[in-house]
Amino acid sequence: MMQPRDSKRARPLPDPTLLEALDNDLLIRCASYFDADGLARLGRTSAAFGTPQAGQQRSLANEAAHQRFRQSATDEERRCLPKHDDESDIGLYRALEQLREPLSFDELAGTGFSLQEHPARVTHKHLGDWSTAVSGYAMRGGRHFVEFAITKVDQGIVQLGVIRPLSLTDDIDLEAEWGGRVNPVFVSSSHKPAEAEKLRSQRTAKWGDSDIHCCSYYCIHGRC
C-alpha cells in the first residue's frame, strides 16, 4: 500500500498532559532561561505557561520573570524600576534588561541624519538644521546617568536633555508643522502652539499634573 507523499510531515501533536506531569518548579526553572521577549512569546503560545493556574497569582511565564527580577536586580536597579500597577512581571523584567543595555536612539526626527551603524550612535551632517534623536527608554525613579561622546562639532550646537515618552513624528508633519527644524525645546503654548498641543495630547496619567514635555541642557553655556 502506498503512503501519502507528505506522511513524513504528518506527526502527531505533543500530548498536552506531558506538561501537566511536570512539576511547576521545574517548568519555571526551564522558562527562566528565556529573556523577557522569549517569556512573552512562551506565554502567548502555551496556555500552560501563559494562563495562571487555579490558586496561583501569576502564570508560569510571569512567575519565571518575577523570580529572575528578584534574584538578579540590585538595590539601585530596584529603585530605578518601581513596578507600574498595570504592568506584568514580564514587562518589569524587560525594563530591567533595557536598563542594563547601552542607551539607544530609537527615533530620529528631522533631516541630516546619516544611516545609523549602531543604535547608540548618531551622525548629523546638516549645519543649521535642528534635528532631534530620541531614546525610547523611559525613566521611572531612582537616579540615572548616561555619558555622551560628542565629536567633530564645527559651529554646531548640541543640546542634551530628557523628554516625556512621546513621539516627535506621529501626526506631526516634518515640513508643514516642524518646518524641517525639529527641536521640542522651542515648542510651547506661545511658540508653535499646534505642535505643543500635539505633544501634550500624548500625555498619560503617569505625567501627573505637569504639562512640561522636555528639559534640555545647552552644552555651550551650561544653561537648562
Salt bridges, closest charged atoms under 4 A:
ASP37 OD1 - ARG94 NE 2.98
GLU63 OE1 - ARG58 NH1 3.33
GLU76 OE1 - ARG79 NH2 2.79
GLU77 OE2 - ARG100 NE 2.91
GLU87 OE2 - ARG140 NH2 2.51
ASP89 OD2 - ARG58 NE 2.95
ASP89 OD1 - HIS66 ND1 3.36
ASP129 OD2 - HIS126 ND1 3.55
GLU177 OE2 - LYS198 NZ 2.64
GLU197 OE1 - ARG200 NH2 3.53
